Amino acid sequence: MEEFEGLALPAYYDYYETPVKMVPTPEGGLMAWRLDRRTGGWRPANDIVDEVLFAMGGDVFVRSADQFVQRTEEERGSYLTGEGPIFALYETVKAIEDVAIAEGRAYTAEEAALIAGIRRRTFVMFEEQLQQAGDPGADPTIATAAS
């Protein structure tokens, strides 16, 4: 873990219901990335750093690495469509969610564990694809740090 002006990096947030991460740069600075719901990739978000760091309540929340991974995949699974193994896993999560909603209940411990495990897996898969496509904000290692 590195620090930037007293802030331990990487740092993870929910900013108006969108995952945001702040990571150290090689020069000793900080770079912020915000999830792009249209693509599932990351877009630079240095313009919101002060608002995220100095927000007093409201719609900005600090998240652990695991919470960040789960939120990111919850968003990707909700907003993105496509073909292939990642989207098949998103459909599996959606099927589990649909059953619990239809039955008017919370997830069982087994369902919650299965969803969390699938989301960690899809996070790594999605981030690896983003890296291969050249997305500078992609980092599949967050999921390993989170577990």
N, C-alpha and C positions, 0 to 999 in steps of 0.2 A: 504494500500500500504506500502511495506517495502522498505528499501534501502540497497544496497550493494555497499560500497565505492562510494557513491554519485549517484548511479544509482537507480532510482525508479523501483521497481519490483512489479508485473510482467512487463516484457517488451516484445514487439512483433516486429518481423522483417520479411522482405522478403530478403532472402539470396540466390542470384542467382536463383530467381524465386521459391524458396522453403520456406514455412512458418517455422519460428524458434521462439521459445519462451524461455525467460529466467525467471526463477522463484526462489524465495528464498527457501533455505533449512532450516530445523528446527535448524541446528547448526549456522545459521546466514550467510551462504555462498550463492552460486549461482549455479543453475543447468540449463544447456541449453538442449533443446529438439528440434529435427529437424523432420519434417514430413517424414515418409517413404512412398514413392509413391507406393511401391509394396504391402503394407499391410494396409495403411491408419493410422497406429499407429505411435508411437513416438520412436525415437531412441536417445540415449544420444549424445550430440553434444558439450561437453565442449571443444573439440579440436578446435572449430571455434570461441570461445567467443572473443578472442582478435581481430580476423579479423572482426567480426561483429561490435564490439564496437568501434574499431579505424579505420574502413574503411573510406576513404575519397572519397565519391562519388562512382561511379561504380555501382555494382550490389547489393548493400545493402541499404535497405530502412526501416525506422522506420514506424511502423503501429500502429493504434489504436486497441483496443480489437475487435471492430466491423469489421474493415478491416481485421484483422487476422482471425476471424471466417469466413468471406466471402471468403478469399483467400484459407483457408484450405479446405473449402467445394468445391470451384471451382476445386482445385486439385484432391480431392477425387472423385468428380463427373466425372472428365476427365479421370482418370487413373485406377479406380477400376470398376470391374464388379461383379455382384452377384445377388442374389435373396432376396426378402423380401421388407419390407416397405421403408427402406432407399433407396434402389436402385430404387424403383418405384418413389420416390420423385426426385432422380437424373434424371430419365427419363423425369419427368414433366419439370424440369428446362431445360433440353436439347431440349425438344419440343418447349418451348418458345423461346429459343435461335435460333433454326433452322428457325422458322417463321420470326424472325427479320432479320436474315442473308439472307434468301431467298428474303425478301422484300427490302433488302438493306437499312435498317433503324436502328436507335437506338431504345432501348426499350422505350415503353411508360412509363409514371409514374406508371401506375398500374402494368405493367409487371416487372419493376424494383423492386417495393415494394413486389410483389409476390415472385420473385426470392430471395430477401434478407430475407424474412420471412421463406421461405422453407429452405434456407441454415442455418439460425439460428436453426431451428428445427432439421435438419439432423445432425448438429454439436453436439447438445445435445444427440441425439439418438446414434450416432457413439461413442462419448466419453463415454457414459454410458456403451455401450457394451465393449469398451476397458477396462474400470475400472473393469467390471465383469470378464474379461479375465486376469486381473492382470497387465495391462500396467501401470507402475508407472508414466508415463508422461501424462496420460489422466486427463482431467479436464473439465467436462461439465459446470461448473459454469462460465467459460469465456463468454459464450453466454449470460448469465443473466447480467453479468457486462457490456456487450457490448450494451445491448438495452436500 
